[in-house]
Amino acid sequence: MALLGTIVNGICIIVGALLGAVFRHIPERIKSTVMNGIGLSVVVLGVKMGLESDQFLVVIISLVVGGALGEIWGIEEKLERLGKWVERRVGYGAEGAISKGFVSATLLFVVGSMAIVGALHSGLRGDHLVLYTKSILDGFASIILTATFGIGVIFSAIPVVVYQGSIALMATQIDRFIPPSALEAFIAESTATGGILIVAIGLNMLSLTSIRVANLLPSILVNALIVAFMHMLFG
């Protein structure tokens, strides 16, 4: 079942968010320390993935072009508006709680190579181990995020399931059209590109930067186009 790993991921986020809502009175110093620990772990994970590129110039071009497209399209602003719309519909918590929790969790859970590679593995090979691992990480993170930002985190399960599920379903057919060498190149370069975005997320979690990570998301699409173009030229 290609969607099994994605479904488990969504369930873990929901369960974690509900637990976070129940235990939302966690002392601030505990939440701060745990979030810093998660932030540091995210940075290290991103660095590790960022070093997996075989053609780092592809990663740089993807980030430059993708970042420009993201700013033109205003992806982060649209995500924030979506979060505020959900906030108005639900009417939970303090001003901005729903949108901040939704956006923060969505960026953390959707951005990154674990989502892409895990979904590809689920669709191509029926191997859900990567997404199971991601599910555990997302579940624990959603507890802290909900305790920090509010119940808006629970709604991040929707884009996670849609995003990863779409990739997994497409991956069940992709090997009919894309040669194995091109697919391997895409996985390697998208892993590195996603790793850099994960580093940015970690730095934001540590309050060291305020990078508009969502506006860098098109770099994954640009990455795929560059890899496809290179494969057409060089085989």
Secondary structure, DSSP 4 states (H G I P E B T S, - for coil): -TTHHHHHHHHHHHHHHHHHHHTTT--HHHHHHHHHHHHHHHHHHHHHHHTT-S-HHHHHHHHHHHHHHHHHHTHHHHHHHHHHHHHHHH--SSTTHHHHHHHHHHHHHHSSHHHHHHHHHHHHH---HHHHHHHHHHHHHHHHHHHHH-GGGGGGHHHHHHHHHHHHHHHHHHTTTS-HHHHHHHHHHHHHHHHHHHHHHHHHHTTS----GGGGTHHHHHHHHHHHHHHHHH-
